[in-house]
Amino acid sequence: MKQFSILMMLLVILGSYIADAQNASVRGFVYEKETGEPVIFTNVYLYKTSHGASTDVNGYYSITQIPAGKYELMVTSMGYDSIRMPITLKKGEILTKQIFLSKASYMLEVVNVSASKEEAQTQTRTSIAKITPKEMRQIPTVGGQADLAQYLQVLPGVIFTGDQGGQLYIRGGSPIQNKVLLDGMIVYNPFHSIGLFSVFDTDLMRNADVYTGGFNADFGGRISSVMDITTRDGNKKRLAGKIEASTFGAKVLLEGPLKKQPDAGGSSSSFVLSIKNSYLEETSKSLYKYVNDDGLPFNFLDIYGKVSFNGQNGSKFNLFGFSFSDKVNNYQSLSDFSWDAFGGGANFVVIPGRSPVLLEGNIAFSSYKANMAEIDAKDRTSKISGFNAGLQFTYFMGKDELKYGVELLGFKTNYLFFNSYNNKIQQEENTTELAGYLKYKLTAGPVLIEPGIRLQWYASLSELSFEPRIAAKYNITDRIRIKAAAGLYSQNLISANSDRDVVNLFYGFLSGPDNLPDEFDGQEVTSKLQKAQHLVGGIEFDLTKHVVLNVEGYYKNFNQLTNLNRSKIFDDTEENSSRPDELKKDFVVESGTAKGLDISLKYEFNRFYLWGAYSLAWVDRFNGTETYYPHYDRRHNVNLVSSVKLGPAMDWEISARWNYGSGFPFTENQGFFENITFVGLSQYDPSQINGSMGIIYGSTNNGRLSDYHRLDINVKKKFELGKYSELELNAGVTNVYDRKNVFYRNRISGDVVNQLPAMAMFGASLTF
């Protein structure tokens, strides 16, 4: 099979060279003239022909297999003046053409040309959401700052478990099963303890691709979803920046050229630096004291910097680094929690002179350390650090595309935890993974087929995972498209939490253990990996020119999962060899499924933006003896978002978001007892020992909390101060009608801790 795949790849490449020898190609980058920033996902085509392409996340386009002759190269993009330029192509020529777009001198009330429809018809786009900063700003900005964490919550299939310590769960997968990449670098924890904010600066982001399932062979090492986030370069023309402050926190962004880009194009270099922090712990003591007598004890500081070097032909090299930190002091008078993350790396894009290929690569290092100190328990610590590197080649052959590459990953985990029986669970391990992948996009009239193959080698487990993937789309008409995707997935990284746990702040990381139980559900455990299969199908329907309906059904079969064993009583030693595995192993094997239906409806035209999403989902787990629902299993989830711009200059904006979710499952109490651990019986008389309060639990997660719903509103006003200067004032209210949404209930006292109440906020930002 390996030799066959290599042979097919060589034949395809050879065929592309033979075809290109008779035809010509034009390629290059599209930039914004004012800043030098790439213009992404825009149309580039030869006027009055069928030859064209859309720019990618780097602003790169490639139009191949063009007969020699004279043409007009045309670029159209919303918000920019269109460009049309004459070009002459010779037989076998590869013409590189950099294009600079000027911002439109007047606001268009109607925009007829958009790259989104072109992309919908030429990309499979199954289970993927493409997110830009513009879209993130169209929903109410909690705390005055648009943020990826807030936008992800309105996507169908995404479940958010709480404002405080909440995590995101994507189509039945837990956070550990979601891979997060920032400029190709792995980020192990992208969300802060107050779940309204991520570590990413919206003004620094260029694009975020969120794959909720069925992703192809160019991503691996996770069994549920992928978030691929890219940041923009610094301004290549002038010194610029943004200062922002609100009742929640503040931010400073500074960018500018190190070597200014010439107006006609050429080499350049630039920098960008972002610093954002939260002072909510301080402001909440006066503004939001009604939430908690001690305020809201959430603090974070995020720093990200990047230096970009751009060649004359568009090739580029980036250096970047980050430092993210999070601290929660005396949370609910029970615990202190903190985590720190840092890392850095480089990536590059190379355009070879005489080949229709795009070469991309990256290398990075990332580290994450978390610590929790609790009043009634021993400290918990978790640390993971490692590197990842990759090299990827993309060949453009008319409307077809071949992509292949290799990835290398290594990380070290160090984890310490004591369970309720005071048994220590500790792991320190080094892990290495190596992967190779290949995928091909074939366009045959209205049909798109994208098969892929990924081989993932887990060195520490001496295990090879063969993972075929496929995606397809059929354009029934210009307005109706059906699509599907499927694949096999695996991962070695596991969470320090069990799917049976309630939401908590601490989230640790472990590499997959090799000392799993020998059997699960009567079958021998032959693999140490976590594995899943995905099947996704859906339809896209352009109901009108401005209304798009998207419906997707999905099924994820998690046929092998690894969870922390909360029931461990005995050490796994020779003297306890006769004890059952479930009482001595650090980890247990489980299985599960996730299935559901996601529906979204989008309207965007002129001053109005409307978005509606509904998700129906079932998530279950089987631990060998019982089937239970994990704590994030939400049957119904609804999001309604609206935004309208007012005034002749559209400088006023009003937005609102309403979210409804049915109740999460939880394990009910059946009774209480005096819990005596019987530690040191040789020294103490058991009849004289006072035990602690013990709880007799009912069936796992058999109860349901009350439904969740919340309304947020926001108002913005912009003031133009100069050619490059703008002041924006904003005000809003989170949880407008003060819904008492349950976060958790104390099992012994019965006291309820609610999520955030009605909170007003004010903010201002100055762009220069």
Secondary structure as UniProt FT lines:
FT   HELIX           2..22
FT   STRAND          24..32
FT   TURN            33..35
FT   STRAND          43..46
FT   TURN            47..48
FT   STRAND          52..54
FT   TURN            57..58
FT   STRAND          60..66
FT   STRAND          69..76
FT   TURN            78..79
FT   STRAND          83..89
FT   TURN            91..92
FT   STRAND          94..96
FT   STRAND          99..101
FT   HELIX           115..122
FT   TURN            126..127
FT   STRAND          128..131
FT   HELIX           133..136
FT   TURN            137..138
FT   HELIX           142..144
FT   HELIX           148..152
FT   TURN            153..154
FT   TURN            156..157
FT   STRAND          158..160
FT   STRAND          168..170
FT   TURN            171..172
FT   HELIX           175..177
FT   STRAND          178..182
FT   TURN            183..184
FT   STRAND          185..186
FT   TURN            195..196
FT   HELIX           202..204
FT   STRAND          205..211
FT   TURN            217..218
FT   STRAND          225..231
FT   STRAND          240..246
FT   STRAND          249..259
FT   TURN            263..264
FT   STRAND          268..278
FT   HELIX           280..287
FT   TURN            289..291
FT   TURN            293..294
FT   STRAND          298..310
FT   TURN            312..313
FT   STRAND          316..331
FT   TURN            332..334
FT   STRAND          335..350
FT   TURN            353..354
FT   STRAND          357..374
FT   TURN            375..376
FT   STRAND          377..397
FT   TURN            398..399
FT   STRAND          400..418
FT   TURN            420..421
FT   STRAND          424..444
FT   TURN            445..446
FT   STRAND          447..458
FT   HELIX           459..461
FT   STRAND          463..475
FT   STRAND          480..491
FT   STRAND          493..495
FT   TURN            499..500
FT   STRAND          509..511
FT   STRAND          519..520
FT   TURN            521..522
FT   STRAND          523..524
FT   STRAND          530..542
FT   STRAND          547..564
FT   TURN            566..567
FT   HELIX           574..576
FT   TURN            577..578
FT   HELIX           581..584
FT   STRAND          587..605
FT   TURN            606..607
FT   STRAND          608..622
FT   STRAND          627..628
FT   TURN            631..632
FT   STRAND          636..646
FT   TURN            648..649
FT   STRAND          652..661
FT   STRAND          665..666
FT   STRAND          669..675
FT   TURN            679..683
FT   HELIX           686..688
FT   STRAND          692..697
FT   TURN            700..701
FT   STRAND          703..704
FT   STRAND          708..720
FT   STRAND          726..734
FT   TURN            736..737
FT   STRAND          742..745
FT   TURN            747..749
FT   STRAND          752..754
FT   STRAND          759..767
//
